[in-house]
């Protein structure tokens, strides 16, 4: 069963982030409709916040058919993803984070320390929490390529297992991002370049483009990169592990 909440913020992005924090979900797990855009007013008079409607699938429901995606023009051929590290670029600045303390941080540390030991990896977790309450975990050690895996698959599995272990049985989920050797920042830069390149083609030719299968984190990067791009909207189709992001021509509309 689908449910929805409305959220406000100084900008559309801030309103969406506020809703995601309240739900404990990632961007790819919800659909967003902008109800009201933020207005600055004149000299502060007449200003109003942005307002969005965030729709999500209610938890603890029996498995049901996936919601029907809206009909869209026939997609163009699949756009090939870039390699994880195409160019040597400086990683994008992250939200300010401070060393994490408390019960959740202890649970994350204990689980990852045990998991890494079981995997025979000479690494340890360094845990911080950012201004949004997301736990940012950096695995520190030597020769961590094996923990990253092909296109980050092993790193994603470690992140998912950590999330399951820490959030199991809890009414409110915490968001946990696990990284190693700055892989995610490099991958994010590569995906953002891909997103803007594809968006340019979508607007120019007015045709949808379906990307290659991506995990939830990578789809989230695409959604976020294009959420304010005129004449373009994004949504996901298919089921894991072959779920794909569609970059669609929106004819001036904004989701």
VOLUM-252033 format. One record per atom (N, C-alpha, C, CB): z, y, x; residue in one letter. Coordinates in steps of 0.1 Angstrom, whole numbers, plus 5000, padded with zeros to 4 digits. Glycine has a CB too. Example, Ala and Ser with C-alpha at 12.3 -4.5 7.8 and 13.67 -1.06 7.14 Angstrom:
2
507849435132A/507849555123A/507849675132A/509049555113A/507149785128S/507149895137S/507950005129S/505749945141S/
This chain:
255
500049885008X/500050005000X/500050125009X/501250004990X/499250225005X/499150345013X/500150455008X/497750405012X/500750525017X/501650635013X/501250755021X/503150595016X/501750865018X/501450995025X/502551085025X/500151055019X/502551175035X/503551285036X/502751415039X/504651255046X/503351525036X/502751655040X/503651715051X/502651745028X/503051785060X/503751835071X/503251975075X/503751745084X/504052065080X/503552195084X/503952225099X/504252305075X/503252315104X/503452355118X/502752485122X/502952245128X/502952535134X/502352655138X/500852645139X/502952705151X/500352525141X/498952495142X/498752355136X/498452495157X/497452325134X/497152195128X/497652075137X/495652175126X/497452095150X/497951995159X/499451975159X/497552025173X/500152085158X/501652085157X/502052015144X/502252225158X/501352045133X/501751985120X/501551835120X/500952045109X/500451785127X/500151645128X/501151575136X/498751625134X/501551645148X/502551585157X/503851575150X/502651665169X/504251675142X/505551665135X/505551545125X/505751795127X/504451525118X/504351405109X/504451275117X/503051415101X/503751265128X/503751145136X/505151115141X/502851155148X/505851225146X/507251205150X/508151155139X/507751335156X/507951205127X/508851165116X/508551025112X/508551265104X/507250985113X/506950845109X/507150745120X/505450845104X/507150795133X/507250705144X/505950635146X/508350605142X/504850695144X/503550635145X/502650705155X/502850625131X/501550645159X/500550705167X/499450765159X/500050605178X/498550845165X/497550915157X/496550815151X/496751015166X/496250705158X/495250615153X/495750535141X/494850515164X/497050535138X/497650455127X/497650535114X/499050415131X/497150655114X/497150735102X/495850805100X/498250845102X/495550855088X/494450945086X/494951085082X/493450885075X/494251185086X/494751325084X/493751405076X/494951385098X/494351485067X/493551585059X/494251715061X/493451545044X/493451815066X/494051955067X/493952025054X/493252035078X/495152055048X/495252125035X/495152275037X/496552085028X/495852325047X/495752475049X/495752495064X/496952545043X/494852585069X/494852615083X/495852725086X/493352665087X/496352725098X/497252835102X/496652965102X/497852795116X/497353065097X/496853205097X/497853295104X/496653255083X/497353375113X/498253465121X/498553595114X/497553495134X/497753635104X/498053755097X/497753875105X/499453755092X/498153995100X/497954115108X/499254175112X/497154225099X/499454185125X/500754225130X/501954145125X/500954375127X/501554015123X/502653925119X/502853915104X/503853955125X/502154005096X/502254015082X/501253925075X/502154155077X/501653845066X/500653755059X/500353625067X/499453825057X/501153595077X/500853475085X/501453355077X/501553485099X/500853235079X/501353115073X/501052995081X/500653095058X/501852895081X/501752775089X/500552685085X/503052695090X/500152595093X/499152495089X/499852395081X/498452435102X/499152335072X/499652225064X/498752105063X/499952275049X/499251985066X/498351865066X/498951765058X/498151815081X/498051675053X/498451555046X/498151435054X/497751545032X/499151355057X/499051235066X/499251115058X/500051245078X/498251025058X/498250905050X/498450785059X/496950885042X/499350695055X/499550575064X/499850455055X/500750605073X/499750335061X/500050215054X/501550185055X/499250095060X/502150165043X/503650145042X/503950015050X/504050135027X/505050025057X/505549905065X/506149795056X/506549945075X/506249675062X/506949565055X/506249525042X/508349595052X/504949545041X/504149505030X/503349375033X/503149615025X/503149285023X/502349175026X/500949215031X/502149085014X/500349125039X/499049165045X/498049185034X/498549055055X/497249285035X/496249315024X/495049365031X/496849435015X/493849355024X/492649405030X/492749545035X/491449395019X/492049575046X/492049705052X/491449805042X/491349705065X/491849935042X/491350035033X/489850045036X/492050165035X/489050065026X/487650085027X/487250215033X/486950075013X/486550205044X/486050335051X/485050395042X/485550305065X/484950535043X/483950605035X/482550575041X/484250755036X/481650565032X/480250545036X/479850655045X/479350535024X/479050625055X/478550715065X/477150685069X/479550725077X/476450785074X/475050755079X/475050635089X/474450875085X/473950565090X/473850455099X/474250505113X/472450395099X/475150435120X/475550475133X/474450455143X/476750395137X/474450535153X/473550525164X/474050405173X/473450655173X/473150365183X/473550255192X/474950285198X/472550235202X/475650175201X/476950185207X/476850265220X/477550055210X/477750365222X/477850445234X/478750375244X/478450585231X/478250355256X/479050275266X/480150365272X/478050235277X/481350305273X/482450375279X/482250395294X/483750295276X/482950495299X/482950515313X/483950425320X/483250665317X/483750405333X/484750325340X/486050395341X/484250295355X/487250325342X/488550395342X/488650505352X/489550295345X/488050495363X/488150605373X/486750645378X/489150565385X/486050725371X/484750755375X/484650865386X/483950815362X/485550965385X/485651065395X/487051085399X/485051195389X/487251145411X/488551175415X/488951315410X/488751165431X/489751325400X/490151445394X/491651455393X/489551475380X/492151575393X/493651585392X/494051545377X/494051735395X/495051465376X/495551425362X/495951545354X/496751335363X/495751535341X/496051645332X/497651665332X/495551625318X/498051785331X/499551815331X/500151745318X/499751965331X/501251675320X/501951615309X/503051705304X/502551485314X/503451675292X/504551745286X/505751735295X/504851695271X/506551845295X/507751845303X/508651725300X/508551975302X/509051655309X/509951535307X/511151535316X/509151405309X/512251485312X/513451485319X/513951335320X/514551575313X/514751305330X/515251165331X/515951125318X/516251155343X/515651005313X/516150955300X/517550895302X/515250865294X/518450915293X/519750855293X/520050795279X/520850955298X/521050715278X/521450675265X/521050525263X/520850755254X/521350475250X/521150335247X/519750295248X/521650305233X/518750375243X/517350335243X/516850325257X/516550445235X/517150425265X/516750415279X/517250295286X/517250545286X/518550255283X/519150135289X/518350015284X/520550135286X/518050015271X/517249895266X/515949885273X/517149905251X/515249995274X/513949995280X/514049945295X/513250135280X/514949995302X/515149965316X/515449815318X/516250045323X/516449765309X/516849625310X/515649535307X/517949595301X/514849565297X/513749475293X/512649475304X/513149525279X/512249595308X/511249605318X/511649545332X/510749745320X/512849565336X/513349505348X/513249355348X/514849555351X/513749295336X/513649155335X/512149105334X/514349105322X/511349175327X/509949135326X/509249135339X/509249225315X/509449245346X/508749265359X/509249155369X/509049405365X/510549125369X/511049015377X/510448885374X/512549015376X/510348855361X/509748735356X/508248725361X/509848715341X/507548835361X/506148845365X/505948835380X/505448965360X/507048845387X/507048845402X/506448975408X/506248735407X/506649085400X/506149215405X/507149295412X/505549295393X/506849355424X/507749435431X/507649575426X/507449425447X/508149595414X/508149735408X/509349755400X/506849745400X/509649885398X/510849915389X/510450035380X/512049955398X/511050035368X/510650145359X/511450275361X/510950095345X/510750385361X/511450515361X/511150575347X/510850615373X/512250605340X/512150635326X/512550785324X/513050545318X/511650855317X/511850995313X/511651005298X/511051095321X/512051115292X/511751145278X/511251285277X/513051125269X/510151305270X/509451435269X/509951515257X/507951415268X/509451635256X/509951725245X/509751675231X/509251855247X/508851575230X/508551515216X/509351395214X/507051485215X/510251355223X/511051235221X/510451105225X/511451225207X/509251115232X/508550995236X/509050955250X/507051025237X/509350825251X/509850775264X/508650755273X/510650645263X/508550825285X/507450815294X/507950725306X/507050955299X/507450605307X/507850515317X/506850495328X/508250375311X/507150515340X/506350505352X/506750385360X/506250635361X/505850285362X/506250175370X/505950205384X/505450045366X/506950205393X/506850245407X/506950125416X/507950345410X/506050115426X/506050005435X/504750005443X/506249875428X/504449895450X/503249885458X/502349785452X/503649835472X/501049815454X/499949725449X/500149685434X/499849595458X/500049785425X/500349765411X/499049735403X/501049885405X/497949705410X/496749675403X/496849565393X/495649645413X/497649465397X/497849345388X/498549385375X/498549235395X/499449485376X/500149525364X/499349615355X/501449605368X/498249675361X/497349755353X/496349665346X/496649855361X/495749575353X/494749485347X/493449555345X/495249425335X/492449475340X/491149525337X/491149625325X/490149405333X/490749745328X/490749855318X/492149875312X/489749825307X/493149845320X/494549875315X/495049765306X/494550005309X/494449655304X/494849555294X/496249505297X/493849435294X/496549475310X/497949425313X/498949535310X/498049375327X/498649655314X/499549765312X/499749785297X/498949895318X/498749775289X/498849785274X/499849675269X/497449775267X/499649555274X/500449445269X/501949465273X/500049305275X/502249515285X/503549555289X/504149655279X/503649595303X/503349755276X/503749865267X/504149815253X/502749975267X/503249725248X/503449675235X/504649585234X/502249595230X/504849495244X/506049415245X/507349495245X/505949315257X/507249605253X/508449685254X/508749755241X/508249795265X/507749805234X/507949865221X/508549765211X/506649925216X/507949645211X/508549545202X/509949515205X/507649415203X/510349495217X/511649465221X/512649565217X/511749435236X/512249695220X/513249805217X/513249845202X/512849925225X/512149835195X/512149875181X/512449765171X/510749935178X/512449645176X/512649535166X/513949545158X/512749395174X/513849545145X/514949555136X/515449695134X/516049465142X/514849795140X/515249935139X/514550005127X/515050005152X/515250085120X/514650155109X/513750275114X/515650215099X/514050325125X/513350435131X/512750395145X/514150565132X/511450395146X/510850355159X/510850465169X/509450305157X/510950435182X/510750535192X/509350505199X/511950525203X/508750605204X/507450585210X/507650565225X/506450705207X/506950465231X/507150435245X/505750425252X/507950305247X/505550505262X/504250505270X/504650445284X/503650645270X/503950345288X/504150285301X/502850315310X/504450135300X/503150365322X/502050395331X/502350335345X/501750545331X/501250325353X/501450285367X/500350345375X/501350125368X/500750405387X/499750465396X/498950575389X/498850365402X/499450645379X/498750745372X/497450705365X/498350855382X/497450575362X/496250515355X/495850585342X/496350365353X/496850605334X/496550665321X/496050805321X/497850655312X/496550885330X/496051025332X/494551015336X/496851105342X/494150935346X/492850925350X/491950865339X/492750825362X/492450765332X/491650715321X/491450815309X/492350585315X/492550895307X/492450995296X/491351095300X/493851065295X/491351145312X/490351235316X/488951185314X/490451275331X/488751055317X/487450995315X/487050985301X/487450855322X/488050945292X/487750935278X/487451075271X/488950865271X/488151175276X/487951315270X/486551355273X/488951415276X/486051325286X/484651365289X/483751295280X/484451335304X/483951165278X/483151085269X/483151135255X/483650935269X/484351175250X/484451225236X/483551345234X/485851255233X/483651445244X/482951565242X/481451545244X/483451675252X/481051455253X/479651425255X/479051365242X/479451325266X/479751275236X/479251205224X/479251305212X/480151085220X/480251395211X/480351495200X/479151585201X/481651575201X/478751625213X/477551705215X/476351635209X/477351735229X/476151505212X/475051435206X/475051425191X/474951295212X/476251405186X/476451385171X/476051515164X/477951355168X/476451625169X/476051755163X/474651785165X/476951875169X/474051755177X/472651785179X/471751705170X/472351765194X/472051575169X/471151485162X/471651455148X/470951355169X/472851505144X/473351485131X/473451335127X/472551565120X/473851255137X/473951115135X/475251065141X/472751035142X/475850965134X/477150915138X/476950825151X/477850825127X/477950825159X/477950735171X/479150645171X/477850815184X/479050515172X/480150425173X/480350385187X/479850295164X/481550405192X/481950375206X/482250225207X/483150455210X/482350185220X/482750045222X/484150015218X/482550015237X/484549895216X/485949865213X/486949925222X/486149715212X/487949985217X/489050045225X/490350005219X/488950205225X/491450015227X/492749985222X/493250115215X/493749945234X/494450095209X/495050205201X/495250335209X/496350165195X/495650325222X/495950435230X/494650515233X/496550395243X/493550435236X/492250505239X/491650565227X/491350395245X/491750505215X/491250565203X/492050695200X/491450465191X/493350685202X/494150805200X/493650925209X/495650775204X/493250895221X/492751005230X/491451065224X/492550945244X/490550975219X/489351025213X/489651115201X/488450905210X/490551065192X/490851135180X/491351275184X/491851065172X/492351275193X/492951405197X/492051505204X/494151375207X/491151445212X/490151535220X/489251605210X/489351445230X/488951545199X/487851595190X/488451655177X/486851495187X/489751655175X/490351695162X/490051835158X/491851675163X/489751925168X/489452065164X/487952095167X/490352155172X/487151995169X/485752015172X/484952045159X/485151895180X/484252155158X/483552185146X/482452085143X/482852325147X/482252055130X/481151965125X/481351825130X/479852015130X/482551785134X/482751645139X/484051595134X/482751645155X/484051475129X/485251405125X/485251265132X/485451395110X/486451205132X/486551065138X/487350975129X/487151075152X/487050855130X/487850755122X/487550615129X/487450745107X/488350515126X/488250385133X/487850285122X/489650345139X/487050185127X/486650075119X/486849945126X/485150085115X/486849835119X/487049705125X/488549665126X/486349695138X/488749545132X/490049495134X/490249465149X/490349365126X/491449465154X/491849435168X/491349295171X/493349455170X/490849265183X/490749365194X/489449435195X/490949285207X/488649425184X/487349485184X/487249615175X/486249385179X/488449685174X/488449805166X/487749915174X/489949845162X/486949995167X/486050095173X/486350235167X/484650055173X/486050335175X/486150475169X/484750515166X/486850565179X/484550585155X/483250635151X/483450795152X/482850595136X/482450855159X/482350995160X/481251035150X/482051055174X/481651105139X/480751125128X/480451275126X/481351075115X/479251305121X/478851445118X/479451475104X/477251455117X/480151585103X/480951615091X/480351735083X/482351645095X/479251795088X/478551895080X/479552015077X/478051845067X/480252055087X/481152175086X/482452145080X/480452275078X/482752025075X/484051995070X/484951945081X/483951885059X/486251965078X/487251925088X/488251825081X/488052045094X/488551715088X/489451625082X/490851675081X/489551495090X/
